[in-house]
Amino acid sequence: METVGHLAAPLTGIGCSAAAGLWFRRRGLGVMAALAGIIAAGLAAARLAFVFQHADSYRDNLLLVLDMTDGGFSAMAGLFAALVAGAELTRKTAALRRPLVIAGVAGIAAWVAASIAMLDFAPAQTLVPLVELRRLDGSPVQLRTLTNKPMVLNLWATWCPPCRRETPVLREAQRRNPDIAFVFVNQGESAAAIERYLALQGLDLDNLLVDTGNAVAQRTASFAYPTTLFFDGDGKLFMRQVGELDKHGLDQRLGLLRKTGR
């Protein structure tokens, strides 16, 4: 399984439902308020269900509950809540039933189609890139031969604020998960610049590699930082995360990677 932008598919579905609602409104059927209520109920239930399932990850910082960018949603809980809300809203107003059903079906169909398209258009057998990189001391290393374990490959840069925020999270996960190889590949910067940054931040990263020519980003079509690539034990790309990872989002993905890695 590979995901590129974990919110893309659900946002596509919501957008399609909203478009259908606008189409009906132009024909004199005021469904947008009801549709907005259904979508809000579904999103709230999906988020709360995920938070309850992973309560330990949120207990220390409740503000993380509001961070929707971590992809933490339960699709089944959201769908159930949306159906209940829709049934209640249309129980007293039968005229809304048909347009809301059409808008809902359109949204679900678009969500499913977007999810399938994201899988179909992604490279089916993307492997760990066959490139030679450098360690900070200048010694060469072939990325593909670095490990035979599942790999988390983080593409980052010192000038990237989200990279700066997530690096300590990845470093702690590296310490806690010895069965998974964590590799930090800096994109486009010199070893001297990286060493200065690490010294200022007090960071000590294992498996830190220098990619001055952005070869890994080009080979994996990764053009935004940070991007984190999850490879299974056979070196095949399993999941792609574009954007910052926090602890509970990372732990969720590591659990999935560990299952497929076996």
N, C-alpha and C positions, 0 to 999 in steps of 0.2 A: 504494500500500500504506500502511495506517495501522496502527500498533501502539499499543495502550493497555495499558501494564503488560506488558512483554515476557516476564515469567515466568508470567503468568496461565494461558496455555494449557498449558504443560508441567506446571505444578503441578496443574491440573485433571486431566490424564491420570494423574499419579502418585497423586492422591487417589482417582480411580476404581479404579485397580488395587488400592490398599490396601483400599478398601471391598469389592472382590470377594474379596480374600484373607481379610478378616474374616468374610465370609459363609461361606466354605468352612471356616474354623476352627470356627465355631459348629456345623458339621456333622461335626466330628471329624477334619477333614483339616488337619494342621499345616503350612500352606504359607507362613506369614508370614515365617519366618526365610529360606527360600529366595527369597521374593519381595523381601525387603529386600536380599538379596545381589545379585539381578538389577538392582534399581533403583540400588543403589550403584555397581555396575560400569558401568551405562549412564551415570550422571551423571559418574563419574570420567573415563571415556573421552571423553565429549562435551566436558568442560572441557579435558582435556589436549590433545585434537586442536585445539581453538580456540587454545589458548595456543601450540602449535607453529606454527600457521598465522600467528600475529601475534606472533612471538617478539620482534621489535624493540620492541613496545610494552610488553613486560614486563621487558625486560632490565635496565633501570635500577632497578626496584623489584619484586623477586620476591614481595613480600607481596601485590601486586595479584592474583597468581594465585589467592589465597584469597578474593578479593572476587567472590562469585557474583552480586552485584546488577547487574553491568554487562551481563548478557544474553549473555555470551561462552560459547556452547555450540555444538558441531557436532552437529546432530540426527542426521545419517546415521551418524557415528561412535558416538554413544550408542546408537542402535538396533541397530547391528551388534554392539556389545559386549554389549548386553542379550540378544540372540538367542544369542550364543556361550555366555554364562553360563547361560542357561536350558537350552540343550542339554546342557551339561556336568552341571548339577545334576539333570536328569531322566534322564540316561543310566543312572545306577545305581538310581534310584528311580522306577520307571514309574508308581507311584500318584500322584506329583505332577504328571505330565505334563499331564493334562486340566485340573485346576484352574489351573495356572500359565499354560497357553495361553489359557484363558478370561480370566484376570485381565489378561494381557498385551494381548489383543485389545481388551478393554474399555478399558484405559488409552489405547491408540493411538487408538481410535475417539473417546474423550472429548477427547483432545488435538486431533484434526482438527476435531471438531465445535466446540470452543471457539474454535479459530483462525478457522473460517468465521463463527461467530457474531459474533466481534469485528469482522470486516470488514463483515458484513451490517448490524449495528446502528450502525455508525459512519456519520456523514454522508458520503455518497458524493462530494459536490462542495463540501466546505468550502473557502471562499476566505479569503484574507487579509482580516480584518475591515475593513469600511468605517467607520472611526472616526477622529475628530480627536483627536490627543494633543498634548502640549506638550514642547518641549525644556527643558533646565534654565534657559535664559534666558527662558522664557515664550512663545517664538514657537510658533505652531501648525504642525502637520504632519499631513497625511493619511497614515495608515499604508499604505494600499493603493497610493499613488502614490510611495512612498519609493524603490522600486527595481523594475527589470524583470528582475533576476537571481534565481536560487534564493535563498530566504531562510531563515535560522535565527532564529526568534523566541523569545527567552528571557523567561519571566515569572518575576520574582524580587522579593525584598524584603530589606531590610538586616537584619531581625530573624531571618531564616531561616538556620540554620547550614549546611545543604547548599548553599544559594544562595551563601553566602560562600566555601565550599570550591571550587565549580565555576566561579565567575566568572573567576578567573585562567586557567583552562583554556580557557574560551570566548574570553577576550581574546587569548590566544596563537593560538588557531585563527583568529580574525578577522585577525590579522596574517599568518598563513601561507596564507590562502585568499582572495585578493582577488576571485576569481570568484564567491564566495558572499557575500551580504549578511548580516551578523550584526546583529540589532536587540535591544537590551536594554530591556524594558518593565517598569519598576518598578510594582508594584501597591499602590495605596492610600497611598503616602507623599508627603510634600511635597518640593519641590525642595530646600529648605534642609536637610532631614534626609538626603537623598541626597548632597548636596554635602559635608556633614560626614563621612559615612561614607567617601566616596571619598577625602577628604583624609587621614583617619586611616589608610586602607589603602594609600595611594599608588597608587590605581588611576586610569587614564585610559581611559574607554570611549567608543568611537565609536558613533554611533547610539543614544544613551541617551535614552529617552523616559519621560515621567511620565504615569501613568494613575491619577489620584487616585480616580476612581470605579470602578476595576476593570472597565472596559468590555470590555477585550480578554478577560479571564478569563471574563466572562459570555457573550460572543459565541462563544467557542470551547469552552465547558463545561469550563474548566480550573479546578479548585477545590483544587488542592494545589500547593505550591511547593517546589522549582522545577519548572516544566513547560517543556519545550522543544518547539516546533512547527517542523517542517521543511516548507517550501512549495517546490514546484517552480517552474520558470521562468514558468509560466502563473498562478502565485498559488494553486494548488490544494494542499490539505493532503496531504502524502505520508506523514508519519510523526509520531507523537507520543511523546515520552519523558516519563514522569512520574517524577520523582526525579533524583538527582544523576548527572551524567555525568562520567566520567574521560576521560583523553586517548584511550586506545585505543577505548573505547566510542564517543566522539564521532567519531573518525576513521573508524570503520567505518560510521557512519550518514552521514557526509559523502560517503563513497565511493558509497553507494547513491543519495544525493540527487543527486550530480553525474551519475551515469548516467541517472537519470530526467529530470534537468534538461535534458539534451541531446535 
